[in-house]
Amino acid sequence: MDKIKRNMELMKKFEIMINTANEKLALELISNNAIFYTPISTQPLYGPKGYLSIVYFMHKGFQDIKWKLEEIITSNDKAAIYWTLTGTHNGEFMNILATGKKIKTNVMNFYYFDEKGKIIKDIAAKGIIGILKPLGLIKI
């Protein structure tokens, strides 16, 4: 299988991983050397456990959270994913108690792969703004 097809299949598994917080899939898909920067931590997060901490954080605030892979473009060493993110704010999120408000936003992420086909970096293009705006926490 060529790298482009491999990366497409990996990202379909990644969608399952982030929706289920599947630790086995995280270990399979994310490099131990991966570095992630996120607003939930002042320090970078590393490897599968670091990425899963982001997933757990999101599931804590939005227990029904769902990422849906809408569109994917892949190359030999990266993938661009257009996600639809939905959920209900029914738990604490960034020190904000549950509001019961529904969110629906689109997020664009870029994922980078090592030679073995594991994710080594993730860059989010819209991210947290698309979540905070529907909750009424920012005005744009």
Beta strands, then each sheet from edge to edge (+ up, - down):
strand 1: 35-36
strand 2: 45-46
strand 3: 66-74
strand 4: 78-88
strand 5: 102-113
strand 6: 119-124
sheet 1: 1+ 2-
sheet 2: 3+ 4- 5+ 6-
end
